[in-house]
Amino acid sequence: DTGVSQNPRHKITKRGQNVTFRCDPISEHNRLYWYRQTLGQGPEFLTYFQNEAQLEKSRLLSDRFSAERPKGSFSTLEIQRTEQGDSAMYLCASSLTSGANIQYFGAGTRLSVL
Amino acid sequence: GENVEQHPSTLSVQEGDSAVIKCTYSDSASNYFPWYKQELGKRPQLIIDIRSNVGEKKDQRIAVTLNKTAKHFSLHITETQPEDSAVYFCAANRDDKIIFGKGTRLHILP
């Protein structure tokens, strides 16, 4: 499978626990994006990386959220001390720097905080 | 920052008829406008896109138009089919960041 891969697909956790999601982008893509999508809404930008550098973070990304892309390949998104309001689909997308910024999405990780 | 408005939120059309979804954006520096289709439980998939130096683009039954002056862009689907039922998102890109509209749920009626 040469598309964007996300794991796990589903995560159920109790409020206050920490969770970590992983995204593996398309192999030659140097840009990687994280979005959050709630029911009935479009994807909301959270943060993005060019190679290993985190270039921008949305104000939606509170200090409980942290994202890394240590080797410029896969990325992780960690949420600490989860809250019920964190329940959402977390989508990852990747693209090439050159040419069109066509972003290809993964299937997402659905987080449910009980 | 960029703001993308999308209308309508829900659209029902008879199979075979056309569907039109309209979006507006706020940042005149946005230069790339993709449209994504998302079926229930699936990932968003790019179906067509347009750049700010083009007014119209067509791909089989799907077309997109862009009016830079008015900051409007629209998706047109002709000869709709049952498999067109999905949520469609417009988006605007500036400085490598894509801002999405809230989506239009398209129902194709038999």
Interface residues (C-beta under 8 A of the other chain):
Chain A: V4 R31 Y33 G40 Q41 G42 P43 E44 F45 Y48 L55 E56 L91 A100 N101 I102 Q103 Y104 F105 G106 A107 G108
Chain B: V4 Q6 Y32 P34 Y36 K42 R43 P44 Q45 L46 D49 R51 F89 A91 N93 D96 K97 I98 I99 F100 G101 K102 G103
